[in-house]
């Protein structure tokens, strides 16, 4: 590609190598300015007022095949609104904080751009493809975000305390070091690959479960771990057998609802009565730790506020993936 330049919100960037770091830094600065200008703190539009449309455009970049990204944004923002703990967790991550700020301000193109360009700048595994648009006199680029929900989980990497995989040997000696997390996650591992997110390894804030089509029954809406902590299902990223290459997400708002970026309004959805055998196919689930009034005990000798650092258990499964849009 020629070493040409295109304008993006008041500054120029080279397009021969796509300087996503510059674009991302600009977006992060924009989010910071938005917060500083707001007299009410972080903008936080309620979910029933969010209307995230399909695709979109930021500067010269036109987005397509965005159903996975759009569903991921809605799922993340739904969790973000749920508790102070999730807001603090996401607020500690500069990219997620910016994305949530843009979502709360209903600046959807900026939220999508921040999510996408973070993937392209930070993670080599990104499958997002950018091509120069044809038949245009100006520099325009098409961003094809065709992907699987699991392709976007790396945006949470810095927040992952530990992750277990569905077919992993639970008797691994290394797992004993993380007894508390092992005990907590054992209540989720039958569903799929599990990621525990948080700032304290003994109190995960958000549990992400990569179910990846393994289950055709309703997942538990409430899960209580061995320390009596309560985790409530907040979202289900899904596809449908009738439209298997399009991704949607069920969200727990005041009641459950179904978001589809091809529609302007939420559809009715109830996981208790949904047909997961012949209709909905579950890809990803998210559970939020709902704070209780009483403190929860952990094994004697392990401080609640202790922190050992991130521990990742590598997958032994190499299952082929089916691309979605």
C-alpha positions as a printed NumPy array, in Angstrom:
array([[  0.   ,   0.   ,   0.   ],
       [  1.239,   3.472,  -0.818],
       [  2.568,   5.599,   1.989],
       [ -0.484,   7.87 ,   1.972],
       [ -2.086,   9.76 ,   4.832],
       [ -5.658,  10.144,   5.985],
       [ -7.167,  12.565,   8.472],
       [ -8.687,  11.229,  11.685],
       [-10.356,  13.619,  14.093],
       [ -7.873,  16.426,  13.752],
       [ -4.595,  14.673,  13.15 ],
       [ -2.929,  12.635,  10.466],
       [ -1.757,   9.067,  10.533],
       [  0.144,   6.944,   8.077],
       [ -1.874,   4.199,   6.455],
       [  0.96 ,   2.155,   5.021],
       [  1.307,   0.204,   8.241],
       [ -1.855,   1.299,  10.087],
       [ -0.543,   2.952,  13.218],
       [ -3.196,   1.572,  15.553],
       [ -1.19 ,   2.592,  18.592],
       [ -1.634,   6.24 ,  17.61 ],
       [ -5.35 ,   5.779,  16.953],
       [ -5.809,   3.923,  20.22 ],
       [ -3.915,   6.57 ,  22.201],
       [ -6.141,   9.233,  20.643],
       [ -9.266,   7.298,  21.665],
       [ -8.016,   6.821,  25.223],
       [ -7.257,  10.54 ,  25.493],
       [-10.699,  11.305,  24.103],
       [-12.325,   9.143,  26.789],
       [-10.296,  10.873,  29.523],
       [-11.357,  14.281,  28.247],
       [-14.961,  13.144,  28.195],
       [-14.793,  12.151,  31.848],
       [-13.068,  15.392,  32.885],
       [-15.692,  17.491,  31.1  ],
       [-18.578,  15.607,  32.691],
       [-19.892,  17.265,  35.832],
       [-21.535,  13.994,  36.902],
       [-18.516,  11.728,  36.625],
       [-18.473,   8.752,  34.313],
       [-21.341,   8.804,  31.797],
       [-23.5  ,   5.749,  32.5  ],
       [-26.536,   5.422,  30.259],
       [-28.902,   2.703,  31.469],
       [-29.149,  -0.425,  29.326],
       [-32.724,   0.253,  28.28 ],
       [-31.528,   3.522,  26.712],
       [-28.633,   1.916,  24.821],
       [-29.274,   1.387,  21.117],
       [-26.094,  -0.054,  19.653],
       [-26.541,  -0.356,  15.871],
       [-24.804,  -2.83 ,  13.584],
       [-21.459,  -2.012,  11.985],
       [-20.528,   1.703,  12.015],
       [-17.572,   3.885,  11.017],
       [-14.753,   5.743,  12.726],
       [-12.774,   8.208,  10.635],
       [-11.839,   6.478,   7.372],
       [-12.525,   3.007,   8.831],
       [-15.866,   1.43 ,   7.952],
       [-16.85 ,  -1.556,  10.107],
       [-18.53 ,  -4.722,   8.849],
       [-19.436,  -8.15 ,  10.248],
       [-19.57 ,  -6.642,  13.725],
       [-22.137,  -8.885,  15.407],
       [-19.539, -10.532,  17.674],
       [-17.999,  -7.195,  18.672],
       [-21.403,  -5.569,  19.171],
       [-22.596,  -8.472,  21.328],
       [-19.347,  -8.364,  23.334],
       [-19.761,  -4.63 ,  23.937],
       [-23.335,  -5.063,  25.132],
       [-22.421,  -7.985,  27.396],
       [-19.495,  -6.082,  28.925],
       [-21.5  ,  -2.92 ,  29.477],
       [-24.343,  -4.902,  31.054],
       [-21.862,  -6.322,  33.592],
       [-20.28 ,  -2.894,  34.069],
       [-23.574,  -1.419,  35.22 ],
       [-24.279,  -4.253,  37.628],
       [-21.992,  -3.588,  40.616],
       [-19.383,  -1.162,  41.902],
       [-16.905,  -4.033,  41.888],
       [-17.201,  -4.566,  38.119],
       [-16.974,  -0.827,  37.496],
       [-13.809,  -0.668,  39.604],
       [-12.39 ,  -3.688,  37.797],
       [-13.023,  -2.328,  34.317],
       [-11.972,   1.126,  35.472],
       [ -8.548,  -0.269,  36.357],
       [ -8.006,  -1.311,  32.713],
       [ -7.39 ,   1.701,  30.47 ],
       [ -8.938,   0.178,  27.343],
       [-12.035,  -1.294,  28.976],
       [-12.495,   1.931,  30.912],
       [-12.478,   3.938,  27.683],
       [-14.863,   1.513,  25.992],
       [-17.294,   1.727,  28.917],
       [-17.049,   5.535,  28.936],
       [-17.922,   5.656,  25.243],
       [-20.788,   3.212,  25.686],
       [-22.123,   5.215,  28.615],
       [-21.938,   8.391,  26.519],
       [-23.666,   6.596,  23.607],
       [-20.599,   7.207,  21.428],
       [-20.9  ,   3.83 ,  19.784],
       [-18.442,   4.259,  16.928],
       [-15.733,   5.295,  19.37 ],
       [-16.504,   2.307,  21.603],
       [-16.262,  -0.063,  18.647],
       [-13.082,   1.541,  17.355],
       [-11.426,   1.378,  20.775],
       [-12.288,  -2.312,  21.129],
       [-11.169,  -3.182,  17.584],
       [ -7.955,  -1.165,  17.463],
       [ -6.929,  -2.491,  20.878],
       [ -7.252,  -5.989,  19.432],
       [ -5.143,  -5.101,  16.414],
       [ -2.506,  -3.169,  18.349],
       [ -2.039,  -5.477,  21.299],
       [ -2.844,  -9.001,  20.245],
       [ -1.246, -10.938,  17.411],
       [ -4.107, -13.424,  17.463],
       [ -6.557, -10.839,  16.142],
       [ -8.402, -12.032,  13.041],
       [ -9.65 ,  -8.584,  12.081],
       [ -8.87 ,  -7.762,   8.452],
       [ -8.489,  -4.261,   6.986],
       [ -8.611,  -3.59 ,   3.252],
       [ -8.663,  -0.431,   1.176],
       [-12.146,   0.355,  -0.067],
       [-12.589,   0.25 ,  -3.828],
       [-14.108,   2.933,  -6.054],
       [-13.474,   5.864,  -3.73 ],
       [-11.578,   9.061,  -4.372],
       [-10.56 ,   9.41 ,  -0.719],
       [ -8.709,   7.066,   1.596],
       [-11.368,   4.744,   3.013],
       [-10.79 ,   1.367,   4.629],
       [-13.053,  -1.564,   5.371],
       [-12.609,  -3.322,   8.714],
       [-13.929,  -6.88 ,   8.564],
       [-14.484,  -8.075,  12.142],
       [-15.605, -11.596,  11.214],
       [-14.657, -13.658,  14.27 ],
       [-15.649, -15.932,  17.148],
       [-16.489, -14.592,  20.639],
       [-13.402, -16.341,  22.029],
       [-11.219, -14.294,  19.655],
       [-12.089, -11.218,  21.735],
       [-11.457, -12.611,  25.208],
       [ -7.836, -11.495,  25.05 ],
       [ -8.966,  -7.941,  25.743],
       [ -9.543,  -9.137,  29.334],
       [ -6.103, -10.766,  29.662],
       [ -4.682,  -8.258,  32.14 ],
       [ -7.642,  -8.877,  34.469],
       [ -7.535, -12.682,  34.401],
       [ -6.656, -14.193,  37.768],
       [ -6.743, -17.773,  36.556],
       [ -8.347, -19.852,  33.818],
       [ -9.217, -23.519,  33.682],
       [-10.053, -25.535,  30.611],
       [-12.875, -27.966,  30.193],
       [-10.773, -31.112,  29.695],
       [ -7.896, -30.216,  32.025],
       [ -6.577, -32.561,  34.689],
       [ -7.786, -31.098,  37.981],
       [ -5.246, -33.132,  39.95 ],
       [ -2.336, -31.052,  38.675],
       [ -0.061, -30.219,  41.671],
       [  0.307, -26.635,  40.463],
       [ -3.417, -26.114,  40.945],
       [ -3.02 , -26.672,  44.691],
       [ -1.239, -23.326,  44.987],
       [ -4.512, -21.678,  44.094],
       [ -6.745, -23.673,  46.366],
       [ -9.284, -20.904,  46.855],
       [ -9.699, -20.195,  43.156],
       [ -9.769, -23.904,  42.382],
       [-12.602, -24.371,  44.835],
       [-14.513, -21.415,  43.416],
       [-14.069, -22.333,  39.777],
       [-14.904, -25.989,  40.329],
       [-18.549, -24.921,  40.402],
       [-18.229, -23.549,  36.855],
       [-15.862, -25.944,  35.137],
       [-18.564, -28.408,  34.065],
       [-19.914, -25.688,  31.75 ],
       [-16.753, -25.054,  29.707],
       [-13.463, -23.129,  29.778],
       [-13.483, -20.747,  32.732],
       [-11.768, -17.385,  33.237],
       [-11.894, -15.661,  36.605],
       [-11.474, -11.878,  36.428],
       [-10.784,  -9.641,  39.368],
       [ -8.302,  -7.699,  41.449],
       [ -8.195, -10.195,  44.32 ],
       [ -7.624, -13.882,  43.645],
       [ -9.84 , -14.934,  46.522],
       [-12.77 , -12.821,  45.381],
       [-13.286, -13.033,  41.598],
       [-15.518, -10.269,  40.332],
       [-16.523, -11.659,  36.955],
       [-16.516, -15.243,  35.666],
       [-16.424, -15.792,  31.899],
       [-17.338, -19.28 ,  30.687],
       [-16.518, -20.304,  27.129],
       [-19.307, -22.859,  26.713],
       [-18.624, -23.088,  22.964],
       [-21.664, -25.208,  22.016],
       [-20.967, -27.847,  24.672],
       [-24.297, -27.469,  26.487],
       [-27.83 , -27.662,  25.105],
       [-29.628, -26.983,  28.368],
       [-30.239, -23.835,  30.384],
       [-27.089, -22.904,  32.334],
       [-27.57 , -22.162,  36.038],
       [-28.886, -18.653,  36.583],
       [-27.348, -18.553,  40.065],
       [-24.187, -20.341,  41.165],
       [-23.05 , -20.41 ,  44.783],
       [-19.442, -21.384,  45.46 ],
       [-18.134, -23.26 ,  48.484],
       [-17.626, -19.946,  50.328],
       [-21.299, -19.01 ,  49.856],
       [-20.491, -16.32 ,  47.34 ],
       [-23.283, -15.753,  44.843],
       [-22.605, -15.46 ,  41.106],
       [-25.505, -14.4  ,  38.919],
       [-25.711, -15.052,  35.188],
       [-25.637, -11.705,  33.35 ],
       [-25.362, -12.608,  29.698],
       [-25.372, -15.417,  27.15 ],
       [-23.606, -14.818,  23.846],
       [-25.325, -17.105,  21.353],
       [-26.071, -17.963,  17.786],
       [-29.142, -19.695,  16.374],
       [-29.495, -22.838,  14.32 ],
       [-31.596, -20.881,  11.826],
       [-28.889, -18.204,  11.431],
       [-25.76 , -19.905,  12.711],
       [-23.203, -17.368,  11.419],
       [-24.791, -14.422,  13.236],
       [-24.187, -13.722,  16.932],
       [-26.677, -12.266,  19.423],
       [-26.664, -11.885,  23.197],
       [-29.195, -12.439,  25.942],
       [-28.844,  -9.807,  28.672],
       [-30.128,  -9.595,  32.217],
       [-31.489,  -6.051,  32.411],
       [-34.357,  -5.498,  34.856],
       [-35.579,  -8.659,  33.09 ],
       [-33.968, -10.818,  30.44 ],
       [-33.939,  -9.445,  26.89 ],
       [-32.323, -10.388,  23.581],
       [-30.025,  -7.967,  21.755],
       [-29.472,  -8.381,  18.018],
       [-27.492,  -5.647,  16.251],
       [-29.676,  -6.093,  13.154],
       [-32.726,  -4.892,  15.117],
       [-33.508,  -1.548,  16.707],
       [-35.307,  -2.943,  19.773],
       [-34.71 ,  -5.724,  22.245],
       [-36.576,  -8.987,  21.717],
       [-38.129, -11.049,  24.463],
       [-35.886, -13.758,  25.865],
       [-36.123, -16.029,  28.874],
       [-33.287, -18.514,  29.462],
       [-35.58 , -20.628,  31.63 ],
       [-37.86 , -21.376,  28.689],
       [-35.472, -20.915,  25.737],
       [-34.925, -23.939,  23.506],
       [-31.193, -24.629,  23.634],
       [-31.539, -27.912,  21.761],
       [-33.252, -26.783,  18.573],
       [-32.954, -22.988,  18.55 ],
       [-30.309, -21.136,  20.597],
       [-26.669, -22.271,  20.711],
       [-24.658, -20.968,  23.672],
       [-21.142, -19.703,  22.979],
       [-20.166, -17.626,  26.012],
       [-21.656, -16.899,  29.426],
       [-20.838, -14.278,  32.033],
       [-21.448, -14.411,  35.788],
       [-21.035, -11.471,  38.186],
       [-20.205, -11.86 ,  41.867],
       [-23.151, -10.251,  43.618],
       [-21.917,  -8.814,  46.948],
       [-23.648, -10.147,  50.046],
       [-24.058,  -8.48 ,  53.402],
       [-21.916, -10.958,  55.319],
       [-18.167, -11.549,  54.727],
       [-17.224, -14.893,  53.198],
       [-14.6  , -17.024,  54.826],
       [-11.592, -18.417,  53.002],
       [ -9.279, -21.149,  54.341],
       [ -7.377, -20.224,  57.496],
       [ -3.999, -18.652,  56.807],
       [ -4.941, -17.058,  53.461],
       [ -5.701, -13.356,  53.747],
       [ -8.726, -12.04 ,  51.859],
       [ -6.621,  -9.251,  50.405],
       [ -3.634, -11.461,  49.526],
       [ -2.497, -11.697,  45.93 ],
       [ -0.198, -14.246,  44.344],
       [ -0.244, -12.985,  40.776],
       [ -1.878, -14.36 ,  37.647],
       [ -1.792, -18.11 ,  37.069],
       [ -2.742, -19.502,  33.69 ],
       [ -3.297, -23.185,  32.982],
       [ -2.714, -23.928,  29.297],
       [ -5.316, -25.766,  27.225],
       [ -4.708, -29.304,  26.103],
       [ -7.586, -29.177,  23.656],
       [ -7.1  , -27.966,  20.092],
       [-10.631, -27.871,  18.776],
       [-11.299, -26.356,  15.326],
       [-13.462, -23.256,  15.321],
       [-16.243, -22.279,  13.015],
       [-16.16 , -18.649,  11.944],
       [-19.165, -16.54 ,  12.799],
       [-20.4  , -13.273,  11.905]])
